[in-house]
Amino acid sequence: MSKIVMEFEKGGCFEVVLNEAKAPQTCKAFLENLPFEASVLQARYAGEEFFYKMPLEVEPENLVMPQAGSIAFNSDPKWQAVCVYYGPSIKVGNPFSLFAEVKGDLKELQKVGVRIWKEGQEKVTLKKL
C-alpha cells in the first residue's frame, strides 16, 4: 500500500493510503503524476465532496459508492477529476473508481471541505510519503 500526503494551502495535512489491490490502474497512473499541485473546488451536486482536475488515462475500476474519507477518480474524459468525500452527506448518481482513503481525523477533513465550500478554491499539493 502506497502512502501519500495531501496538504492544503490554508491548512490541513492528511495521509492518504492507496488501494492498489482493488484499483491498480488508477493507483499506478496517480503515483506517476506525483508530486502534483491543483486547485480544489467544491462539487456542485454531490454534497460533501471537493475535487480537482487530474489527467489520468484509465478505465473505470472498483466502482463502489463512497463514504467520508473516500477518494475516487471520475474517468469521464470531460472531467478526469479526483473526488474527495469529506462528510456523510454524499449524493452521487454513479459511483467512480474508488482508489484511496484518507487516514486520520475525518472531522479535520470535513473542516477543510466546509472551508472550500464557503470560501472557494484553494491549492492542494500531493506528494509521496
BELPEZI-V181237 format. One record per residue. N is the residue number from 1. RES is the residue in three letters. PSI is psi in whole degrees, 0 to 359 (999 if undefined). Layout:
N|RES|PSI, N|RES|PSI
//
This chain:
1|MET|119, 2|SER|150, 3|LYS|144, 4|ILE|170, 5|VAL|134, 6|MET|113, 7|GLU|132, 8|PHE|143, 9|GLU|330, 10|LYS|12, 11|GLY|140, 12|GLY|121, 13|CYS|129, 14|PHE|144, 15|GLU|135, 16|VAL|132, 17|VAL|126, 18|LEU|146, 19|ASN|80, 20|GLU|337, 21|ALA|322, 22|LYS|340, 23|ALA|62, 24|PRO|319, 25|GLN|312, 26|THR|315, 27|CYS|316, 28|LYS|311, 29|ALA|320, 30|PHE|311, 31|LEU|325, 32|GLU|341, 33|ASN|0, 34|LEU|148, 35|PRO|157, 36|PHE|140, 37|GLU|139, 38|ALA|166, 39|SER|129, 40|VAL|136, 41|LEU|154, 42|GLN|135, 43|ALA|143, 44|ARG|326, 45|TYR|351, 46|ALA|5, 47|GLY|229, 48|GLU|77, 49|GLU|136, 50|PHE|162, 51|PHE|163, 52|TYR|146, 53|LYS|138, 54|MET|115, 55|PRO|101, 56|LEU|122, 57|GLU|81, 58|VAL|155, 59|GLU|156, 60|PRO|144, 61|GLU|156, 62|ASN|56, 63|LEU|103, 64|VAL|158, 65|MET|137, 66|PRO|164, 67|GLN|175, 68|ALA|130, 69|GLY|349, 70|SER|146, 71|ILE|126, 72|ALA|164, 73|PHE|128, 74|ASN|107, 75|SER|2, 76|ASP|124, 77|PRO|334, 78|LYS|336, 79|TRP|301, 80|GLN|72, 81|ALA|148, 82|VAL|128, 83|CYS|127, 84|VAL|122, 85|TYR|124, 86|TYR|0, 87|GLY|178, 88|PRO|344, 89|SER|87, 90|ILE|128, 91|LYS|89, 92|VAL|138, 93|GLY|315, 94|ASN|137, 95|PRO|150, 96|PHE|180, 97|SER|102, 98|LEU|120, 99|PHE|354, 100|ALA|170, 101|GLU|138, 102|VAL|131, 103|LYS|150, 104|GLY|209, 105|ASP|103, 106|LEU|341, 107|LYS|324, 108|GLU|321, 109|LEU|320, 110|GLN|322, 111|LYS|318, 112|VAL|316, 113|GLY|316, 114|VAL|321, 115|ARG|315, 116|ILE|319, 117|TRP|314, 118|LYS|325, 119|GLU|348, 120|GLY|187, 121|GLN|154, 122|GLU|167, 123|LYS|145, 124|VAL|141, 125|THR|134, 126|LEU|134, 127|LYS|159, 128|LYS|143, 129|LEU|999
//
